[in-house]
Amino acid sequence: MFEGVNFVSLKKPIYDIKIFDLFFPLKNQIIYTPNSCNVQKPWGGRCEQYCYVFADFCVYGEVSKMIQVFGKNLLEMEESLTIWEDLLGLNGYIA
């Protein structure tokens, strides 16, 4: 896309699972204050990234805190069902 542009990322070679392994043992509130939405800060609630991060944080952290951070339980939201089906590779297999 751009010629002659270089960047460095310290986390690029680290997979998400390793990142969660590194941060969650810290037991710090900062863990529960991420924002990664390109639509609406802190979380727009309308994309795959929203559900993906919610699920990962629930595995490593406390579900009740994640519901507070995100403002809702994405695992129980009807409007998130198609996103979960896509993320889990179930789209087309569920009637």
N, C-alpha and C positions, 0 to 999 in steps of 0.2 A: 504494500500500500504506500509506504513512505520509504524513500531511499535514504541511506545514511543516518537513519535514526536507530539508536540503540537504547535499551533500558535494562535495568538490573532489578530483579525481584528476589528478596531473600526467602520468600515463602514459595516461590514457583516450584522448586524441586520437592516440596513437602506436600504430601497428600492431606486431604481434609481430616482423615481419621487421626493422623499424627498431630495435626494442629490441635484438635480437640483433646487428645491425650496430653499434650503439653500444657494447655491452658486450664482445663477444668480442675486438675488437682490443686490449683492455686487457691480455690475457694474464695475468690474475690468477687465482689459485686460487679466489677467492670466486665466480667464475663457476660453478664446479662444485659449489657447496654450496647449491643452492636447495632449498626444500621448499614444496610447494604442495598437499599432500594434505589433504583434509578428513576422511579415514577413519583414516589411520595415518601419523604423522610418522616420517621425512621423506617417504617414498613408500609408499603402500599396495599399489600394483601391481595394482589391480583395476578401473581405469577408463580412459576415453578420454583424460582429461587426462594421465595417466601416460604413455601411448604418444605422445601429441601432443608433450609436452615432451621426451621422449626423442628423438624423430625430429628436432625442431628443434635440439636441442643437438648431435646427431650431425652435422648439416649444417654447423654453425658451429664446432664444437669437435672434440675428439679422441674417436673412438668408444671407444677403450680406457679413457679416463677416465670416459666416461659409463657404461660397463659396471661400473666400480668404484663409481661413485656410486649407481647403481640396483641393483647387486648381481646383475644378470643382463642378458643381451642380449635385449631385448624383441622384436627382429626375428626371433629364432629360437625364441620360445616358442609352443608349440602353443596354449596357453590364451589367448594374445593375438590369435589369428587372426581371430576374429569382430570384435574391436575394430578391427583394421587394415582389415578389409573395410568396416566402417561409416565409418571416417575417410576412406577413399579412395573412398567411394561405389560400392563393388563389391558390396555385399550384394544378393543376388538375381541377380547376373550370373555368379557362380561356381558351378559344379556340384559 
